[in-house]
Amino acid sequence: MALRHAVLAALLEGEASGYQLAKRFDVAVANFWSATSQQLYRELERLEQEGLVQARVVEQLRRPNKRMFTLTASGRDELRAFTRQPARTTAIRDDLLVKLQAIDSGDHSAVRAAVSTRLEQARDKLAQYDRLRDDLLAGRDEDEYLRDAERVGPYLTLMAGQLYEQLNIHWCTTVLEALAQRSATSRAANPTPR
């Protein structure tokens, strides 16, 4: 998937400046796509040149003017065409998995620390997603939201992000337990001489 489609999908939420779009990415799109602010601004320029978004200038006192972007009819058509294309399967490319694969010839403590860091990041991200879910539901239960909400896409992608982080938490916990057990077994088999 190209960044262009993620930007167009984020603009379904409504008009946004580049800054607002970057914040939208951090909160609502980060569970399935990440991009830097610079990448977003460059992509907005390309999308505007292609006629997929349009911008209007908002004058501000004591601040630089800002550009507000919205989808055009062509942008919506591009998204519709994108949704009709078969989705590509993704492959995991994760340097932590490479480090874990090589743990038997590497620094065990460094790899354990990296897994622990991933565990904390997953817990933090899951907490962020849980707060976002509460905001989206706004007191409704999931069935009510899915039945009555104007747009269900943001909730469905949020579910994927939550499940992904839950899986990360489970996996990291399992890895740390396995490594601790292996270390304990190794120490018992090879006691330190006195």
ZICOR-V932005 format. One record per helix or strand of 3 or more residues. SS is the DSSP state (@ for helix, = for strand). FROM is the first residue (numbers start at 1). TO is the last residue. If there is no record, write none. Layout:
{{SS	FROM	TO} {SS	FROM	TO}}
//
This chain:
{{@	3	13} {@	18	29} {@	37	49} {=	53	58} {=	66	71} {@	73	84} {@	95	101} {@	103	105} {@	108	137} {@	142	148} {@	153	189}}
//
